[in-house]
Amino acid sequence: MLAADPRRTVTAVALAVGFGSSAHFAKAFRKFAGTTPSAWQRQNAA
């Protein structure tokens, strides 16, 4: 979702995939991917 639509906010993606807050999503994403969602989105934008 982050790469598919780079205009979509991290908060919108977090809520769409079932997280209650963007902070919780960012923490889980960082643990899994080793980077923040917004940094990953910038690096992988189409």
N, C-alpha and C positions, 0 to 999 in steps of 0.2 A: 504494500500500500504506500509506503514512503517513496519508493522509486517510481511507482506507476503514475502518480500525480504529484509532482514536486510543489504544486501550489497548495496542496493540502497541509494543514498545520499538524504538528506533532500531537497536539491536544485532540484534534479531530480523529486522527488515527488511533490514539490511545483509547478513546471512548468507543470507536467503531469495533475494536477488537476485544472489548470487554473490560478494560481497566477503568477503575473509578476516578483516577486522576492521572494527569500527565507526569507528575513527579514519580508515582509508583511505576508507570510504564518506562520512564527514562532510567530508573534504577535497574529494573529487570533487563531492559535492552542493553544497558552498559555492561551488565554482568555477562550477558550472552554474547554480545558482539564486540566488546572491548572498546567501544566508542559511544558517544552520545547519539541519540536518534537524529538530531539536527545536523551533526557533523557527518554522519553516514549519509543522510539525505543529500547534503551538498556534494559529497564525493561521488554519489551514485545517480545523480539526476540525469535523466535521459537527454 
